[in-house]
Amino acid sequence: MVTQRKPKPSKYLTIPTRPVQVDRDRSVAGLLEKMEGTGFGGRQLAESHRIWLDMLGDNTTIMMAASGALIPAGMRRLLAYVVKNRFVDVLVLSGSVIFHDLHETLGRHHFQAHPNMTDAELEASHINRMWDLLASEEEYHEAEEWVGGFASQLDQSRPYSTREFLHLLGRELAEIASEDGVMTAAYKSRVPVFCPGITDSGIAVGIAGSRFEKKNNFQFDNVQDVLDMAQIAIRARVSGVINIGGGITKSFLRQTEMSAHIFKQQVHGHKYAIQFSADAPHPGGRSTAVAFDESLVYGKLGRGALTSFVNCDATIALPIVITALSQTAAKYMKGRRRPNFTFAGKDLIIDVP
């Protein structure tokens, strides 16, 4: 019988934690740098910032998926900022994110609720409630009607991918917007936007209302979105994903690596992955992709992928990380060779330098 040698403790006990010291002159980025020497959520938050910088410096095609009530919660300017500055290259958004962004681009607002407000009185006043946030039901209906009118102006003889539709929607909004939101920033920065669950939103409700009034026969072609995303995955020399929340946007983004076989090509998995979510962290969700199960959290990852699972409400994590990026990303952006997209009607032309 062969006796196995026990590994020495020194093999593992190599990097001591570094207690955070108060420094009143530190920037947000400086604080995150200190937090890299901590543990638990603090370390993961700091690592997400570091990994995002690594992606920018590695000429990575960065795909971001986002869902939930991020816009009503005040994340609109932050998301528009990362798009305008091309800290991301592809967006996969839920219908609610797009509709709420549209609502605010049209000059409307979301409001804070108070615990004393009851659902009954809000319903009687035609107010929509999302946790501790409010919106005017009448103004939401106006936004739905605006979308229905916009769809009626498009070619009714053919279907549109959500990517093409949302590019045109961003162009239309850019003509009237007093301040850039997510969709107008994406249009101006030539960032493609996909919405796999667009029927679960006020966007589809507005188009349906217009069809009911016999003003349009507009239809979506979601299969073309799958082909477009697969081609982006194939063309990317290095890819990374950022998931904000979960649901269908995260699933659609995860699917991109696995759909490359359509084109008889193989991809090597994402090199980087970040997730901001308040869901319980998945077992094995650590800073290196050593566990098979981690592919279930982030999508299809490559060997040795750098990952960070930030178990934190996105409305806490995003202001911190994006503010830090505004202080640190400039030097990484100078030499960045990002993917370029040309929107030629229904075709998406992808150029990765």
N, C-alpha and C positions, 0 to 999 in steps of 0.2 A: 504493500500500500504506500502510495506516494503522499508524503505530507506537504500540503500547500504552504508556501511561505506567506506569512501574514504581512500585508503592506504596512509600511511605517506610517505613523500619524503625520509625519512631516510631509508626506506626499500630498496630503489634502490641506493641511493647515499652513497655507502659503500667503494668503492675502488678508491681513487684519482689517477689520472695519475701522473707519475713521469718524469719530464723533463730530457732529456738526457744531462748529463754533460760530457764535454770533458775530457778524461783521456788518455794521450798519451801512457801509459803503458798497456792498456787493450788489451787482445787478441780478436780475432774475436768472440769467444764464449762469452767473457766478454761483448763485445758490444751488442750481441744479448740478453744477460741477462738484460742489461739496457733497451733494446727496448721492453721487455715484459711489461714495465710500460707505454708504449705510446699507440697510437691508429692507426687506418687505416692499411695501408700495412706494416708499421714497426712492429706493434704488431703481425700481422698475420705471418710475416716472422720469428719473434722470437718464436712464438708459434709452428711453424712447427718444429723447432729444438727441442723444449721441448717435443713435442709429439713423435718425432722420438726416442728420448732417452727413453721415457716412454714405447714405443713398445719394445725396446731392453731389458729393465729391467723387462718386463712382460712376457718374453718367448713367444713373439708373432710370428706367422708365417706371415712374411712381404712380401707382393706382390707388385711389382712395375711395372707400365705400362708406356711406353715412346714412343713417336712418334715425327716425324719432323726431321729437319736437325741438330740434336744435335751434331753429330760427326763432320761434317764439321765446325761447330761453335766452336769447341775446347773442347767439354765436354767428350771426350773419356776416358781420364785418370781419371777423376772424377767418371764416371760410373764404370770403371774397379775397382777403389778403393773401392767403396761401396760393390761390388760383392766379391772381394778378401777377404775383412774383414768381410763378412757376415752381413753387415748392412741391407741386403735384402736377401730373401730366394727363391723367385720366380720372374722371369722376363717375362713380356709380351711386346714384342718389335714390332715396325712396320718393314716392309721389308726394308724401307729406312735406319733405324738405323743399321740394321744388314749388309746391303750391304755396307754402308759407313764405318762401322767398319772393314769389310773384306778388303775393298780397302786400308785402312791405315795399316792393319796388313800385307798386302802384300808389304809393304814398300813404298807405295805411299802417296801423301799429298793432302790436300785441301789448297786453297790459298785465300788471301784477294783480293777483287776487289777494284777498284777506281771509283769514280763517273764519271770520264771522259770516262770510257770504255763504248762503245755503244753495245747493243745487236747484232747489225748487224756485227760489226767487230769481236765480240767474236764467233758468229756462223761461220763466215768465217774461223776462226782459230781453229774450232772444240773444242771450250771451252764451258762447261756447266756452267750456272750461277744460283746460289741460293741466291737471294737477294744480299748481298755484299760479296758472297763467290764464288770461282771458282774451277773447276775440269777439268782435261783433259778427253775429250770424248774418246780418244784412250785408255787411262789407264782404264777407266770404262769398255770398251769393253774387255780388257784383263782380268779384274776381272770377267766379265760375262763368259768368256771362261773357266776360272779356275773353276768356280762353275759347269759349264756343265761337265767338265772333272771329277770333284769329284763325281758328281751324277752318272756318267756312271760306276763308280767303285762299286756302291752299288748293292744289290740284286734287280734285275729288276722284280722278280716274285711276289713281294708283295708291297703294298703301305707303306709309312712311315709317322708317325705323324710328325708335324713340330718339336715337342719336341725331338724326337729321332734323326731326321735329323740334327738339330742344335747342339745337343750334339756331334754327330760324326764330324760335320763340325768344331766345336771347337777343337776337338782332332787333326784333320788334321792340322789346323792352328797352334796349339801349337807346332808342330814339326818344324815349319819354322819361327815362330815369333821371332823377336829380342826384342820385348817389348809386354807385355800383353795388349790386348784390352778387349772389353766387352765379346766377345765370348770365347776367350782363358781363361779369368778369370773365366767365368761361368763353363767351362769344368773342370778346375783344382779345383774349389771350390765345384763342384757337385751341381750347381744351375741349375734347369731346366729352359729352355728358350722356350717360345711359340711365334708363329707369326701367328695370325689369318688372316692377310692380306698379306701373303707372295707372292701372285701372283702379287701384285702391287709393284714390286721391280725388281732390276737387278738380284736378285737371281733366280726368275722365268724366266726372259728373258734368262739368261745363260742356264738354263735347257732346255727351249724351243728351243734355238738355237742348242743345242746338239741333241735334238730329231729330229729336222728338218734334221740334217745331218745323221740321223739314227744311232746315237751312243748310245742312251738310250731309255728306255720306262718307265722312272721313274715317279711315281705318289705320291701325298700327300694324307694322310688320316686325314682331319681336324676334323672329328667326334671324333677320338680317343683323340684329344686335349681337347675336351669338357669333355669327361669322366675323363681324367687325372686331369683336373683342378677341376672338381666337387669332386673328391676323396680327393684332397688336402684341399679343403674347409671343407669337412666333418671331416677329421682327425685333423685339426687345433683346438686346445683347445681355443686359442685366435687368432684372425686374424686382420690384418691391411692392408690398401691399400695406396699406394703413386702413384698418377697420375701426369705424366709430359706431359702436352699437353692433347689432346683429341683424337677423332676419334675412329677407330675400336679397338685399344688396350684398351682404357678405357671402351668401350662397352663390350668387351670380359671379362674383369676383373669384371665388374659389374654383368655379367651373372652368374659367378661362384656360388654366394650365392643362386641364384634363381634356379639353376639346380640340387640342392641336392636332390630334390624329385625323381630324376631318381633312386636313391638308397634307396627310401622309408625312408629317414632320413630328419631331420629338423636341420637347423643351426640357430644361434641366431643373425646373422648379425655381421659386422665388429665392433670391439671396438674402432678402431682408423682409421682416414682417413686424408690424406694430399693431396692437389692439388696445383701444380705450373702451372699457366696458365695465359696468357695475355688476355684471353677472359673476357668479362664483368662478374663480379661476379653474381652468381645466387641470387635472393632474398631469404633471410633467410640463406645465406651461412656464418654462424658465428662459434664461437668457441665451441658451444654445439649443439647437434642435437635436437633442440626443434621444428623445423619446418618440416612438412611432405615433403615439396618440396626439402629439402636438400638431401633426398635419391636419387633424380634425379641427383644431382651433384656428389655425392661420390659413389653411388652404394647402396646396401642394408646395412643399418647401424643398430647396436643394440641400445637399449635404453641407453641414457646417453653417447653415443659415443663422444670421444674427436676428434674434427676436426679443420682443418685450411685450409682456401681457400686463397692462396697467389696469388693475382692478379698482377703478375709480370712475365716478360720474364724469362724463365727457365735459360737462359744463364747468368742472373744476380743473381737469387736466388740460383742456385745450387752451384756455387763456394763459396758463403758465408756460406750456411748451411752445406755443406760437409766438408769445412775447419773447421768449428766449431765442427762438429762431431769428426774430427781427434784429437781435443783437449779435448773432454769431454766424448767420448764413452767408453774408456778403462775400467772404473770401472763397467759399465753396462754389458760389454761383458764377464767379468770374470766368472760370475755365470749363463750366458745365456744358456738355454737348447733349442737349435735350432732344427728345423726339419732336418732329414737326408734323403737323397734320394739315392736310388740304381738304376742304369741304367742297367737293365738286358734285353738287346736286345730291343724288342718293348714294354716291360713291365716297368712300373715305380713303384718301391717299396718305400713306404712312411713310415717313422718311426718318430713319434713325442714322445720324451721322457717325 
